[in-house]
Amino acid sequence: MRKQNTRISEALLKSKRLKVKRELLRKGITYVALTAIGVTMLLPFLWMLSTSLKEPQAIYAFPPKWIPEPVIVESYLKVWKIVPFARFYLNSIFVAFCVTIGQVMTSAFAAYAFSRLRFAGRDKLFFAYLATMMIPYSVILVPVYMLMVYFRWIDTYKALIIPAMFTAYGTFMLRQFFMTIPRELEDAARIDGCSLFGIFWKIILPLSKPALATLTMFTFMASWNNFMWPLLVTNSQEKATLPVGLSYFQEVYQYTQPDWSLLMAGSLLAVLPVVIVFVFNQRFFVEGIKLSGIKG
């Protein structure tokens, strides 16, 4: 009997060891695959950094060298002098900041109305509003541009900011998050004499920081990287944003070979604010994913 129990315990022990080994192997393969994917995604940025620090002749060297010899930082100084890069930078910061604040505010107000208020035709109106997401951006581009011409907003900050301050996607995302907030909190605040705006400002918004941070990050990145719309509605360098401003480097060298180290330096400087926004909002972004996963 003892021998039989010993054999059973040894078999169980071997089974547990096999399970542990399989789990470790699975985790190891997963980590290796994720690391490979991460390195693959970082390669273009590393090549951009390497090119920005090279001499013009070393860029076309074969086989290519990842570590520049010698390291040249003149491109980061020249980029501010050849074109009004500082003006492009300030324009992008101003436009992205205004669009982000406006889009988050309008989306939050609309989401609060669609999720917490009761009025006739609310759901039908929301579905109609949501249906606008199915319309391709290229379809509405010409009508919106004609409106900008009619309002005489071409080559102004109004054309860059106001049309981008409203989004059905942000309203939908915040509405779904607002609906997960318990109504008991809202009822308790109403009993204490809190107004509708007070409930929205003191209860709904503080509890929705992860969703608001996620929308803020997405909106800022989309506005910062937007190229087509600023290209259409701006005619002068005084109103051009960074994506449009980077194209001016090609005009400088239109009869010669482009200075790729200069373009890569400008591109890296353009990516920097997006990285900063992501770093500061990463904690809220991850928290929003966790909350949505728990509540889903």
VEXDORO-71422 format. One record per residue (C-alpha): residue number from 1; residue in three letters; x, y, z. Coordinates in nm, 2 decimals, m for minus. Example, Ala and Ser with C-alpha at 12.3 -4.5 7.8 and 13.67 -1.06 7.14 Angstrom:
2
+-----+-----+--------+--------+--------+
:   n : res :      X :      Y :      Z :
+-----+-----+--------+--------+--------+
:   1 : Ala :   1.23 :  m0.45 :   0.78 :
:   2 : Ser :   1.37 :  m0.11 :   0.71 :
+-----+-----+--------+--------+--------+
end
This chain:
296
+-----+-----+--------+--------+--------+
:   n : res :      X :      Y :      Z :
+-----+-----+--------+--------+--------+
:   1 : Met :   0.00 :   0.00 :   0.00 :
:   2 : Arg :   0.28 :   0.24 :   0.09 :
:   3 : Lys :   0.46 :   0.16 :  m0.24 :
:   4 : Gln :   0.14 :   0.23 :  m0.43 :
:   5 : Asn :   0.10 :   0.56 :  m0.25 :
:   6 : Thr :   0.46 :   0.65 :  m0.32 :
:   7 : Arg :   0.42 :   0.58 :  m0.69 :
:   8 : Ile :   0.11 :   0.79 :  m0.70 :
:   9 : Ser :   0.28 :   1.08 :  m0.53 :
:  10 : Glu :   0.58 :   1.05 :  m0.76 :
:  11 : Ala :   0.35 :   1.05 :  m1.06 :
:  12 : Leu :   0.17 :   1.36 :  m0.93 :
:  13 : Leu :   0.50 :   1.53 :  m0.87 :
:  14 : Lys :   0.62 :   1.45 :  m1.22 :
:  15 : Ser :   0.30 :   1.58 :  m1.36 :
:  16 : Lys :   0.33 :   1.91 :  m1.17 :
:  17 : Arg :   0.69 :   1.94 :  m1.29 :
:  18 : Leu :   0.58 :   1.89 :  m1.65 :
:  19 : Lys :   0.31 :   2.15 :  m1.61 :
:  20 : Val :   0.56 :   2.40 :  m1.46 :
:  21 : Lys :   0.81 :   2.33 :  m1.74 :
:  22 : Arg :   0.54 :   2.38 :  m2.00 :
:  23 : Glu :   0.42 :   2.70 :  m1.84 :
:  24 : Leu :   0.78 :   2.83 :  m1.82 :
:  25 : Leu :   0.83 :   2.73 :  m2.19 :
:  26 : Arg :   0.51 :   2.90 :  m2.29 :
:  27 : Lys :   0.60 :   3.22 :  m2.10 :
:  28 : Gly :   0.95 :   3.21 :  m2.25 :
:  29 : Ile :   0.82 :   3.19 :  m2.61 :
:  30 : Thr :   0.57 :   3.46 :  m2.54 :
:  31 : Tyr :   0.84 :   3.70 :  m2.40 :
:  32 : Val :   1.07 :   3.62 :  m2.69 :
:  33 : Ala :   0.80 :   3.69 :  m2.94 :
:  34 : Leu :   0.69 :   4.01 :  m2.77 :
:  35 : Thr :   1.05 :   4.13 :  m2.75 :
:  36 : Ala :   1.10 :   4.06 :  m3.12 :
:  37 : Ile :   0.79 :   4.25 :  m3.21 :
:  38 : Gly :   0.90 :   4.54 :  m2.98 :
:  39 : Val :   1.24 :   4.56 :  m3.14 :
:  40 : Thr :   1.09 :   4.54 :  m3.49 :
:  41 : Met :   0.87 :   4.84 :  m3.41 :
:  42 : Leu :   1.16 :   5.03 :  m3.26 :
:  43 : Leu :   1.39 :   4.98 :  m3.56 :
:  44 : Pro :   1.25 :   5.26 :  m3.77 :
:  45 : Phe :   1.29 :   5.51 :  m3.48 :
:  46 : Leu :   1.65 :   5.38 :  m3.41 :
:  47 : Trp :   1.73 :   5.42 :  m3.78 :
:  48 : Met :   1.58 :   5.77 :  m3.78 :
:  49 : Leu :   1.80 :   5.86 :  m3.48 :
:  50 : Ser :   2.11 :   5.71 :  m3.64 :
:  51 : Thr :   2.05 :   5.89 :  m3.97 :
:  52 : Ser :   2.00 :   6.23 :  m3.79 :
:  53 : Leu :   2.34 :   6.20 :  m3.63 :
:  54 : Lys :   2.53 :   6.10 :  m3.95 :
:  55 : Glu :   2.72 :   6.30 :  m4.21 :
:  56 : Pro :   2.54 :   6.33 :  m4.54 :
:  57 : Gln :   2.79 :   6.11 :  m4.71 :
:  58 : Ala :   2.76 :   5.83 :  m4.45 :
:  59 : Ile :   2.39 :   5.80 :  m4.50 :
:  60 : Tyr :   2.43 :   5.61 :  m4.83 :
:  61 : Ala :   2.72 :   5.39 :  m4.71 :
:  62 : Phe :   2.68 :   5.02 :  m4.78 :
:  63 : Pro :   2.66 :   4.81 :  m4.57 :
:  64 : Pro :   2.47 :   5.06 :  m4.35 :
:  65 : Lys :   2.61 :   5.14 :  m4.01 :
:  66 : Trp :   2.37 :   5.18 :  m3.71 :
:  67 : Ile :   2.62 :   5.36 :  m3.50 :
:  68 : Pro :   2.73 :   5.69 :  m3.67 :
:  69 : Glu :   3.10 :   5.77 :  m3.68 :
:  70 : Pro :   3.15 :   6.05 :  m3.61 :
:  71 : Val :   2.84 :   6.17 :  m3.43 :
:  72 : Ile :   2.71 :   6.50 :  m3.59 :
:  73 : Val :   2.45 :   6.71 :  m3.40 :
:  74 : Glu :   2.45 :   7.00 :  m3.65 :
:  75 : Ser :   2.13 :   6.88 :  m3.81 :
:  76 : Tyr :   1.94 :   6.95 :  m3.49 :
:  77 : Leu :   2.07 :   7.31 :  m3.50 :
:  78 : Lys :   2.02 :   7.37 :  m3.87 :
:  79 : Val :   1.66 :   7.25 :  m3.86 :
:  80 : Trp :   1.56 :   7.56 :  m3.67 :
:  81 : Lys :   1.73 :   7.80 :  m3.92 :
:  82 : Ile :   1.65 :   7.66 :  m4.27 :
:  83 : Val :   1.27 :   7.69 :  m4.23 :
:  84 : Pro :   1.07 :   7.86 :  m3.95 :
:  85 : Phe :   1.06 :   7.53 :  m3.75 :
:  86 : Ala :   0.99 :   7.71 :  m3.42 :
:  87 : Arg :   0.68 :   7.86 :  m3.58 :
:  88 : Phe :   0.56 :   7.52 :  m3.70 :
:  89 : Tyr :   0.62 :   7.38 :  m3.36 :
:  90 : Leu :   0.42 :   7.65 :  m3.18 :
:  91 : Asn :   0.14 :   7.62 :  m3.43 :
:  92 : Ser :   0.12 :   7.25 :  m3.38 :
:  93 : Ile :   0.12 :   7.28 :  m3.00 :
:  94 : Phe :  m0.15 :   7.55 :  m3.00 :
:  95 : Val :  m0.37 :   7.37 :  m3.25 :
:  96 : Ala :  m0.33 :   7.03 :  m3.08 :
:  97 : Phe :  m0.39 :   7.17 :  m2.74 :
:  98 : Cys :  m0.71 :   7.36 :  m2.85 :
:  99 : Val :  m0.84 :   7.06 :  m3.04 :
: 100 : Thr :  m0.78 :   6.82 :  m2.76 :
: 101 : Ile :  m0.94 :   7.05 :  m2.49 :
: 102 : Gly :  m1.24 :   7.12 :  m2.72 :
: 103 : Gln :  m1.29 :   6.76 :  m2.83 :
: 104 : Val :  m1.27 :   6.62 :  m2.48 :
: 105 : Met :  m1.52 :   6.89 :  m2.35 :
: 106 : Thr :  m1.77 :   6.84 :  m2.63 :
: 107 : Ser :  m1.75 :   6.46 :  m2.61 :
: 108 : Ala :  m1.79 :   6.46 :  m2.23 :
: 109 : Phe :  m2.10 :   6.69 :  m2.24 :
: 110 : Ala :  m2.26 :   6.49 :  m2.52 :
: 111 : Ala :  m2.17 :   6.16 :  m2.35 :
: 112 : Tyr :  m2.33 :   6.28 :  m2.03 :
: 113 : Ala :  m2.65 :   6.37 :  m2.20 :
: 114 : Phe :  m2.67 :   6.05 :  m2.39 :
: 115 : Ser :  m2.59 :   5.82 :  m2.09 :
: 116 : Arg :  m2.74 :   5.99 :  m1.79 :
: 117 : Leu :  m3.02 :   6.22 :  m1.90 :
: 118 : Arg :  m3.36 :   6.10 :  m2.02 :
: 119 : Phe :  m3.54 :   6.28 :  m2.31 :
: 120 : Ala :  m3.75 :   6.19 :  m2.60 :
: 121 : Gly :  m3.56 :   6.03 :  m2.89 :
: 122 : Arg :  m3.24 :   6.00 :  m2.70 :
: 123 : Asp :  m3.14 :   5.66 :  m2.83 :
: 124 : Lys :  m3.24 :   5.73 :  m3.19 :
: 125 : Leu :  m3.05 :   6.06 :  m3.19 :
: 126 : Phe :  m2.74 :   5.88 :  m3.05 :
: 127 : Phe :  m2.76 :   5.61 :  m3.32 :
: 128 : Ala :  m2.79 :   5.88 :  m3.58 :
: 129 : Tyr :  m2.49 :   6.06 :  m3.43 :
: 130 : Leu :  m2.30 :   5.73 :  m3.42 :
: 131 : Ala :  m2.38 :   5.65 :  m3.78 :
: 132 : Thr :  m2.16 :   5.95 :  m3.89 :
: 133 : Met :  m1.86 :   5.73 :  m3.80 :
: 134 : Met :  m1.94 :   5.52 :  m4.10 :
: 135 : Ile :  m1.89 :   5.81 :  m4.34 :
: 136 : Pro :  m1.53 :   5.81 :  m4.48 :
: 137 : Tyr :  m1.33 :   6.12 :  m4.40 :
: 138 : Ser :  m1.26 :   6.18 :  m4.77 :
: 139 : Val :  m1.63 :   6.21 :  m4.83 :
: 140 : Ile :  m1.68 :   6.51 :  m4.59 :
: 141 : Leu :  m1.35 :   6.67 :  m4.67 :
: 142 : Val :  m1.48 :   6.88 :  m4.97 :
: 143 : Pro :  m1.80 :   7.00 :  m4.80 :
: 144 : Val :  m1.62 :   7.11 :  m4.49 :
: 145 : Tyr :  m1.36 :   7.28 :  m4.70 :
: 146 : Met :  m1.64 :   7.47 :  m4.89 :
: 147 : Leu :  m1.78 :   7.58 :  m4.55 :
: 148 : Met :  m1.44 :   7.71 :  m4.45 :
: 149 : Val :  m1.43 :   7.91 :  m4.77 :
: 150 : Tyr :  m1.78 :   8.04 :  m4.71 :
: 151 : Phe :  m1.69 :   8.15 :  m4.36 :
: 152 : Arg :  m1.36 :   8.30 :  m4.49 :
: 153 : Trp :  m1.16 :   8.09 :  m4.24 :
: 154 : Ile :  m0.90 :   7.97 :  m4.49 :
: 155 : Asp :  m0.55 :   8.02 :  m4.36 :
: 156 : Thr :  m0.67 :   8.09 :  m4.00 :
: 157 : Tyr :  m0.66 :   7.90 :  m3.68 :
: 158 : Lys :  m1.04 :   7.87 :  m3.68 :
: 159 : Ala :  m1.02 :   7.63 :  m3.98 :
: 160 : Leu :  m0.76 :   7.42 :  m3.81 :
: 161 : Ile :  m0.93 :   7.40 :  m3.47 :
: 162 : Ile :  m1.31 :   7.43 :  m3.49 :
: 163 : Pro :  m1.40 :   7.15 :  m3.73 :
: 164 : Ala :  m1.19 :   6.91 :  m3.53 :
: 165 : Met :  m1.35 :   6.99 :  m3.19 :
: 166 : Phe :  m1.64 :   6.75 :  m3.24 :
: 167 : Thr :  m1.61 :   6.37 :  m3.27 :
: 168 : Ala :  m1.86 :   6.08 :  m3.26 :
: 169 : Tyr :  m1.59 :   5.84 :  m3.15 :
: 170 : Gly :  m1.51 :   6.03 :  m2.84 :
: 171 : Thr :  m1.88 :   6.07 :  m2.75 :
: 172 : Phe :  m1.93 :   5.70 :  m2.80 :
: 173 : Met :  m1.63 :   5.60 :  m2.59 :
: 174 : Leu :  m1.71 :   5.83 :  m2.30 :
: 175 : Arg :  m2.08 :   5.73 :  m2.31 :
: 176 : Gln :  m1.99 :   5.37 :  m2.27 :
: 177 : Phe :  m1.77 :   5.45 :  m1.97 :
: 178 : Phe :  m2.03 :   5.69 :  m1.81 :
: 179 : Met :  m2.29 :   5.41 :  m1.82 :
: 180 : Thr :  m2.08 :   5.19 :  m1.60 :
: 181 : Ile :  m2.09 :   5.45 :  m1.31 :
: 182 : Pro :  m2.35 :   5.35 :  m1.05 :
: 183 : Arg :  m2.66 :   5.56 :  m1.06 :
: 184 : Glu :  m2.68 :   5.54 :  m0.68 :
: 185 : Leu :  m2.40 :   5.81 :  m0.66 :
: 186 : Glu :  m2.60 :   6.03 :  m0.89 :
: 187 : Asp :  m2.92 :   5.98 :  m0.68 :
: 188 : Ala :  m2.74 :   6.06 :  m0.36 :
: 189 : Ala :  m2.59 :   6.38 :  m0.50 :
: 190 : Arg :  m2.93 :   6.48 :  m0.63 :
: 191 : Ile :  m3.08 :   6.43 :  m0.28 :
: 192 : Asp :  m2.81 :   6.66 :  m0.14 :
: 193 : Gly :  m2.92 :   6.93 :  m0.37 :
: 194 : Cys :  m2.66 :   6.89 :  m0.64 :
: 195 : Ser :  m2.75 :   7.02 :  m0.99 :
: 196 : Leu :  m2.71 :   6.83 :  m1.31 :
: 197 : Phe :  m2.39 :   7.02 :  m1.39 :
: 198 : Gly :  m2.27 :   6.97 :  m1.03 :
: 199 : Ile :  m2.32 :   6.59 :  m1.07 :
: 200 : Phe :  m2.14 :   6.60 :  m1.40 :
: 201 : Trp :  m1.85 :   6.81 :  m1.27 :
: 202 : Lys :  m1.80 :   6.66 :  m0.92 :
: 203 : Ile :  m1.90 :   6.30 :  m0.97 :
: 204 : Ile :  m1.89 :   6.18 :  m1.33 :
: 205 : Leu :  m1.57 :   6.35 :  m1.44 :
: 206 : Pro :  m1.35 :   6.26 :  m1.14 :
: 207 : Leu :  m1.46 :   5.89 :  m1.18 :
: 208 : Ser :  m1.39 :   5.90 :  m1.55 :
: 209 : Lys :  m1.02 :   6.00 :  m1.54 :
: 210 : Pro :  m0.90 :   5.68 :  m1.72 :
: 211 : Ala :  m1.14 :   5.73 :  m2.01 :
: 212 : Leu :  m1.07 :   6.10 :  m2.03 :
: 213 : Ala :  m0.70 :   6.04 :  m2.03 :
: 214 : Thr :  m0.73 :   5.78 :  m2.30 :
: 215 : Leu :  m0.94 :   6.01 :  m2.52 :
: 216 : Thr :  m0.70 :   6.30 :  m2.45 :
: 217 : Met :  m0.40 :   6.09 :  m2.57 :
: 218 : Phe :  m0.58 :   5.97 :  m2.88 :
: 219 : Thr :  m0.70 :   6.32 :  m2.97 :
: 220 : Phe :  m0.37 :   6.48 :  m2.92 :
: 221 : Met :  m0.19 :   6.22 :  m3.13 :
: 222 : Ala :  m0.44 :   6.25 :  m3.41 :
: 223 : Ser :  m0.43 :   6.63 :  m3.41 :
: 224 : Trp :  m0.05 :   6.64 :  m3.39 :
: 225 : Asn :   0.00 :   6.40 :  m3.68 :
: 226 : Asn :  m0.28 :   6.54 :  m3.90 :
: 227 : Phe :  m0.14 :   6.63 :  m4.24 :
: 228 : Met :  m0.42 :   6.64 :  m4.50 :
: 229 : Trp :  m0.65 :   6.90 :  m4.34 :
: 230 : Pro :  m0.38 :   7.16 :  m4.24 :
: 231 : Leu :  m0.24 :   7.12 :  m4.59 :
: 232 : Leu :  m0.57 :   7.21 :  m4.74 :
: 233 : Val :  m0.67 :   7.51 :  m4.52 :
: 234 : Thr :  m0.33 :   7.67 :  m4.48 :
: 235 : Asn :  m0.16 :   7.88 :  m4.75 :
: 236 : Ser :   0.12 :   8.05 :  m4.55 :
: 237 : Gln :   0.41 :   7.93 :  m4.34 :
: 238 : Glu :   0.28 :   8.14 :  m4.05 :
: 239 : Lys :  m0.02 :   7.90 :  m4.00 :
: 240 : Ala :   0.14 :   7.57 :  m4.11 :
: 241 : Thr :   0.17 :   7.29 :  m3.86 :
: 242 : Leu :   0.47 :   7.05 :  m3.82 :
: 243 : Pro :   0.35 :   6.77 :  m4.06 :
: 244 : Val :   0.31 :   7.04 :  m4.33 :
: 245 : Gly :   0.62 :   7.22 :  m4.22 :
: 246 : Leu :   0.84 :   6.91 :  m4.27 :
: 247 : Ser :   0.74 :   6.91 :  m4.64 :
: 248 : Tyr :   0.90 :   7.24 :  m4.68 :
: 249 : Phe :   1.24 :   7.07 :  m4.64 :
: 250 : Gln :   1.18 :   6.91 :  m4.98 :
: 251 : Glu :   1.11 :   7.25 :  m5.13 :
: 252 : Val :   1.44 :   7.38 :  m5.00 :
: 253 : Tyr :   1.63 :   7.09 :  m5.18 :
: 254 : Gln :   1.39 :   7.05 :  m5.48 :
: 255 : Tyr :   1.68 :   7.08 :  m5.73 :
: 256 : Thr :   1.93 :   6.88 :  m5.53 :
: 257 : Gln :   1.94 :   6.56 :  m5.33 :
: 258 : Pro :   1.74 :   6.60 :  m5.00 :
: 259 : Asp :   1.94 :   6.62 :  m4.67 :
: 260 : Trp :   1.80 :   6.31 :  m4.50 :
: 261 : Ser :   1.99 :   6.38 :  m4.18 :
: 262 : Leu :   1.80 :   6.72 :  m4.16 :
: 263 : Leu :   1.47 :   6.56 :  m4.23 :
: 264 : Met :   1.52 :   6.28 :  m3.97 :
: 265 : Ala :   1.62 :   6.54 :  m3.71 :
: 266 : Gly :   1.31 :   6.74 :  m3.78 :
: 267 : Ser :   1.10 :   6.42 :  m3.77 :
: 268 : Leu :   1.25 :   6.32 :  m3.43 :
: 269 : Leu :   1.17 :   6.66 :  m3.29 :
: 270 : Ala :   0.82 :   6.63 :  m3.42 :
: 271 : Val :   0.77 :   6.29 :  m3.25 :
: 272 : Leu :   0.90 :   6.41 :  m2.91 :
: 273 : Pro :   0.57 :   6.57 :  m2.78 :
: 274 : Val :   0.37 :   6.26 :  m2.86 :
: 275 : Val :   0.61 :   6.05 :  m2.66 :
: 276 : Ile :   0.58 :   6.29 :  m2.36 :
: 277 : Val :   0.20 :   6.28 :  m2.37 :
: 278 : Phe :   0.21 :   5.90 :  m2.38 :
: 279 : Val :   0.45 :   5.88 :  m2.09 :
: 280 : Phe :   0.24 :   6.11 :  m1.87 :
: 281 : Asn :  m0.09 :   5.94 :  m1.96 :
: 282 : Gln :   0.03 :   5.58 :  m1.96 :
: 283 : Arg :  m0.08 :   5.51 :  m1.61 :
: 284 : Phe :  m0.44 :   5.63 :  m1.67 :
: 285 : Phe :  m0.44 :   5.45 :  m2.01 :
: 286 : Val :  m0.35 :   5.11 :  m1.86 :
: 287 : Glu :  m0.59 :   5.17 :  m1.57 :
: 288 : Gly :  m0.87 :   5.24 :  m1.82 :
: 289 : Ile :  m0.80 :   4.91 :  m2.00 :
: 290 : Lys :  m0.80 :   4.72 :  m1.67 :
: 291 : Leu :  m1.13 :   4.88 :  m1.56 :
: 292 : Ser :  m1.30 :   4.81 :  m1.90 :
: 293 : Gly :  m1.18 :   4.45 :  m1.88 :
: 294 : Ile :  m1.32 :   4.40 :  m1.53 :
: 295 : Lys :  m1.65 :   4.56 :  m1.60 :
: 296 : Gly :  m1.69 :   4.39 :  m1.94 :
+-----+-----+--------+--------+--------+
end
